[in-house]
Amino acid sequence: MKLVKIISWITLIIFAVIQFFPVNYNQSETIPQTDFMIVNKVPATVYKTLHVSCYDCHSNNTSYPWYNKLQPVAWYLEKHIDNGKKDLNFSVWGDYSDRRKKSKINSIMNQIESGEMPIYSYTVIHRNAIISKSDKEAVIKYMTSLKDSL
Amino acid sequence: MKKVRLTTIMVMAFISLSAMYCKDAKTENSTNSEMITEEDHSKMNHDNSDGHHDVDKKEMAMNGDGNSQTILNDYFNLKDALVADDNAKAKELGATLATSLGKLDISKYTDAQQSELKDIMEDAIEHAEHISESDIKHQREHFKVLSKDVTDMVAITGTQVKLYEQFCPMYDGGTAWLSTKEEIRNPYYGSQMLKCGKVQREIN
């Protein structure tokens, strides 16, 4: 029993200490002019879907629930968001060349259609990020028209 | 006693939570670590150029750094790996192609061509990198756009060997790719539908 107590305390201390390690939160005050929603005229339903289901990892602004600011969760998220933004960052949409926009749209459509995005580790917590069938169709329809306009 | 138990439970909960996250992160890493680098493969396909172009060939055969022909060779090697349904090899060759794309020397082109080539390379590199870390289904998705990029590159850089633009009407609403041979070997379906497609255009 003594051993359990010691281990518990050690773990608790480690947990407390790692809270002081800094993390770069992916947050910004303003919405840049290059944001997907500003560059394009996005219908309300698609706007909502993209914001709720994609923007946390694919823009410069994540909305963090409180537990996501706890370590080691925050570290895990930081890495995830970095990777997500590397592949697609809606905040810098306007900076992509038309060629890359088309590429990104292709991938967006493929990933959403096949249900690979949003990823399971995200939707398991953010249940509202699961994209319904009709929202999926709306996004794909919109993306198709956007791609054709480029 | 009660207090101890409570702390234990709490700690256990935290541990299992963090363990869960770590495990998840690890699986992701392992897919990345499969990325293998190039080496001997750039030599592999030099006979691709079927021997009868002598003028510029030296430049290309020496090491080909910064040369669009190297990109084409790497592209064709990658295509052959997809034709052979070889996921691991395609990963390797995707990484090789990404490297050679990054080395293209665009200084001899006009400003307009340079900016176009920059766009093309930026996009193509991204696709090649994805190919180096994806399963075969994704590799083929990326290869589609990559093929478009490489075709657009050839429109600017030209090619030393005759190319065939081939087209498969079935894959993703109709999809093209490039080949040095006239006969069809479909990189999007591989053994599943090896000969689906037709020559759409010849590029000299």
Interface residues (C-beta under 8 A of the other chain):
Chain A: M1 V4 K5 I7 S8 W9 T11 L12 F15 P72 V73 Y76 K79 S97 D98 R99 R100 K102 S103 N106 S107 N110 S121
Chain B: V4 T7 T8 M10 V11 F14 I15 L17 S18 Y21 C22 D24 A25 D119 I120 E122 D123 E126 H127 E141 K144 V145 D149
